[in-house]
Amino acid sequence: MNKSNITKLISMLVLVAMLFVTTASVSASETTDEKTLILGDTEVIICNTHNWSDEKCAKIAEAVVNNGSSQSARGLLCLFGHKMEYTTTTAITHKVYATSPRCLQSTYNVGACSRCDHTESTLISEKYIVCCPVD
Amino acid sequence: MDFSNSKLEYLLAEYEKAHPIGSKQDLIRAIEKIIASERQKDNSSCDAEMISEAEMMILSLKGYNINEVIKNAEESKNRFKEKIVLKDKPVIHKRSGRIGMRRAAVVLVAVISIVMMTTIIASAFGFDIVDFVSSNVRYILSLSPGDEIADGVTLVQNQKQIKYDSIEELMEAQNIKSLLYPKADTYDVEQIFVVNYGNYTEYFVTDSGESALYSVSTAESQITDDYKAEQYNGYELYVLSRDGQCQIIFRYGDYEYCIFNDTYENSIKIIDSLEVIEHE
């Protein structure tokens, strides 16, 4: 086996290895992970498809509870716009009403910038649900 | 060469009366002055033939072979003509075109390289240049993301957006056999958000507005005493009115429909707009 054939073989092995690594990372990124955060009477369930950090999830939950986007200083990387990633989030505000159905379930389309702390949320739907028993 | 222009002879005779011509140089000077005075005349009265003959005479007096001079002049004229013709020939253009093509190719390669390098470097720093450019072009053309979908509906599930040409196509993909959906002339549905809650799935049907018109769920809600039951257009509605909000729940086929709105009238308006879409 001469030198050029060895080089070709190594290149092919490297390519195959890269293919496996890429496939593994893509499949890992597609796994759905739900994160539940509780802020006061509100339970926020984030469909974390983007593997957001705990800090980012907390910021999103805060934005959802405050019903809007969180303001943050625009970094140099986001000078020409944010790189937004979106997912759906459900917020259940417990014991909103005295009689059943007591709890209000709100569904949001939330977005977070992958480069900075900017988050935004849009309310898609609301619905009273039977969740907490009547006191 | 024969110089027999009587006018030139006459003018020379007249000139000699005032300025005696004693030598060849005097004669040349005399002819030059005659040519100069003739050239000062108008185009109509100027005798071009006499000027030409006088010039030939000067050349002859200076010792040039007139026939040779004429022959050379003819050859020069022909060469000049050839050059003019060559200028118009496509071969000249072909040569310059080839150079132009080469230059254009170099510029094109340079531009492509710069664009690719910029994209790669930007990507390394986390920028999505393609997305940035496309979103800005959309903004300049005043197109919101929904405007590009003239017909059809987009299914939004997790981070994925799938565009379908029709609701029937979406139903086929989602394995939905029957669905209540707004008639074409009522609401223009743009997006359907899908949320999987583990044991059940909910679809949120939205038009150009941000909030959903209604939701479709595979689960069944628990109907409590706070709901008021009523019949409307063949549907059994459960109406929950609270603090200026109205929630109407009803079942059709395999799904439960929920309309959450500010007023009962607005909720009924949405129910009126619905028609059955069936997919085999």
Interface residues (C-beta under 8 A of the other chain):
Chain A: T32 C47 T49 H50 L77 F80 G81 K83 E85 Y86 T87 T88 T90 Y97 T99 S100 P101 T107 N109 S114 R115 T122 L123 I124 S125 E126 K127 Y128 I129 V130
Chain B: F125 G126 F127 D128 D131 F132 S135 V156 N158 Q159 F193 V195 Y197 E202 F204 T206 E210 S211 A212 S215 S221 Q222 T224 D225 D226 L240 R242 Q247 C258 F260
